[in-house]
């Protein structure tokens, strides 16, 4: 039986040692990299990675990293690198790469290969997030934003086919022309790792995710936008594609801080939440939405919808605005339990992302406190009596020990051999035995009675 709610620690790895947002044109794209000190970042990266590794011991369902470029908000430019580190440092927890910005890659098969490698290294624990990348990423990469959607969906389809289908095959599309699509290696999870797609409520994105039966992850938005997005997702699944979505198809990024009391949580979280929204997310619209990234009709709907709802820019919102709108959850364990329970009941929330952990400029001790209180005081309210995360209830994709692997994995169809000058095929496993090399039996010696 699955738990009622899954919990994921999502870390953006910001570099917070910059001027306040009020003094910046943007914390993206144009912020001078002279503000960056690699020695300071070494300490930050070490702390961020240790926080993610610790999440397995705390009992989280998964840990998540993502991809952004040329900003202080999130300094993970190569999420698959972190995925390899996390796979090596953990044993059972799921690792989400949410995600690789597919249109920014010249060859999508490189992404397919790297995720397959991570899935093998981790023993089948990877979640693959497929994203277009924010509009700002197109300034950073020099890619044409008008081709973004087309490149994204073609890259996505090519990657899934490469994972699921035996090659080689030829791919001739509008954006990619590959004569031999034949990736080595292929992932452990068949036909491919779970796919998550983030979004902010776009009907087009929700429609595509529902059609493909993937998981939809609502990024940081208000309660009313999230509730509307989830309702639309369920409606499309049920009415158009005739299935009921699983709770694990609906996730939400909702930064959460829990402390001993409501007052203490409110006080402790304030400066870090405000750095995140006022400085980390200080990005003007001309950087966020370059011409051609969205259609003019979509842009008009966004502008009119924001105006009708009275939506403010993140950096214009007060701390109380953020709490009241549901952009963040702050409080005692019982307050946090109540708010998560309401969203699970009313919205259909099945996965809480950024549930505890780091945000903004939080010091390491505060992050660890947040993780521990979330694990010990909040998570048990949404789990079976044994308190286990779902990944410990499921059969592992690959046996964990050598003995299990030897007992359960069939021998490969072909064994490695080397062809000798006399035409014999020498099994490499026996190539160190003198009598075998000299032309004797290829069977191992029979032990003496």
Secondary structure, DSSP 8 states (H G I E B T S, - for coil): ---S-EEEEE-------S--GGG-S-SBSSS-GGG--HHHHHHHHHHHHHHHHHHHHHT-SEEEE----SBSS---S-HHHHHHHHHHH-SSSEEEEEEEEGGG-S-HHHHHHHHHHHHHHHTS-EEEEEE---HHHHHHH---GGGHHHHHHHHHHHHHHHHHS-S-EEEE-SS-EEEEE--SS--SSSS--EEEEEESS-HHHHHHHHHHT-EEEE-S--HHHHHHHHHHHHHIIIIIS-----GGGEEEE--EEEESSHHHHHHHHHHHHHIIIIIIT---HHHHS-TTSS-HHHHHHHHHHHHHHT---GGG--HHHHHHHTSSEEEEHHHHHHHHHHHHHHT---EEET-SS--TT--HHHHHHHHHHIIIIIGGGGS-TT---GGGTS--SS-SSHHHHHHHS---SS--EEE-TTS-EEEGGGTT-HHHHTT--SS------
